[in-house]
Amino acid sequence: MARHRGVTWTSLAEPGYGRTLAAELALFAVVMLAAAGHGIARSKSRTELTRARAVVALAGSLGIVLLATALPAT
């Protein structure tokens, strides 16, 4: 989709579609790190840390959906 819209690496810093997409990609990376941390904390039976990372991943996922709705339709 990004290639169809003409998004390049340099256009990710420009306002509009590129910056929104960059924020979404960055938030996705944070969610993946939180999910990985959740799995590690779960395997070590660290309940509070597990719960905190699950909440971060859930909130980040909601942010990803909201950013995706902010992208203009192609």
C-alpha positions as CSV (number, residue, x, y, z in Angstrom):
1,M,0.0,0.0,0.0
2,A,2.8,2.4,0.9
3,R,4.5,1.9,-2.4
4,H,1.2,2.4,-4.2
5,R,0.9,5.7,-2.4
6,G,4.4,6.6,-3.4
7,V,5.9,6.6,0.1
8,T,9.7,6.5,0.2
9,W,12.0,6.4,3.2
10,T,12.4,10.1,3.1
11,S,8.7,10.8,2.8
12,L,8.2,9.1,6.2
13,A,9.4,12.3,7.8
14,E,7.0,14.6,5.9
15,P,3.7,15.6,7.3
16,G,0.6,13.7,6.3
17,Y,0.5,10.2,5.1
18,G,4.2,9.5,5.6
19,R,4.5,10.7,9.1
20,T,1.3,8.9,10.2
21,L,2.6,5.7,8.6
22,A,6.0,6.2,10.4
23,A,4.2,6.6,13.7
24,E,2.2,3.5,13.1
25,L,5.3,1.5,12.2
26,A,7.1,2.8,15.3
27,L,4.2,1.9,17.5
28,F,4.0,-1.6,16.0
29,A,7.7,-2.1,16.9
30,V,6.9,-1.1,20.5
31,V,4.0,-3.5,20.6
32,M,6.1,-6.3,19.4
33,L,8.8,-5.6,22.0
34,A,6.1,-5.5,24.7
35,A,4.6,-8.7,23.5
36,A,8.0,-10.4,23.6
37,G,8.7,-9.0,27.1
38,H,5.3,-10.3,28.1
39,G,6.2,-13.8,27.0
40,I,9.5,-13.7,28.8
41,A,8.0,-12.4,32.0
42,R,5.3,-15.0,31.8
43,S,7.8,-17.8,31.4
44,K,9.5,-16.5,34.6
45,S,6.2,-16.3,36.5
46,R,6.6,-12.6,37.1
47,T,2.9,-11.8,37.4
48,E,2.9,-8.0,37.8
49,L,5.5,-7.5,35.0
50,T,3.5,-9.8,32.8
51,R,0.3,-7.9,33.4
52,A,2.0,-4.5,32.8
53,R,3.5,-5.6,29.5
54,A,0.2,-7.1,28.4
55,V,-1.5,-3.7,29.0
56,V,1.2,-1.9,27.1
57,A,0.8,-4.2,24.1
58,L,-3.0,-3.9,24.3
59,A,-2.9,-0.1,24.5
60,G,-0.4,0.0,21.7
61,S,-2.5,-2.2,19.5
62,L,-5.4,0.2,20.0
63,G,-3.1,3.1,19.0
64,I,-2.2,1.2,15.8
65,V,-5.8,0.7,14.9
66,L,-6.5,4.4,15.5
67,L,-3.5,5.5,13.4
68,A,-4.6,3.1,10.6
69,T,-8.0,4.8,10.5
70,A,-6.3,8.2,10.3
71,L,-4.5,7.1,7.0
72,P,-6.4,8.4,4.0
73,A,-8.1,5.7,1.8
74,T,-6.4,4.8,-1.4
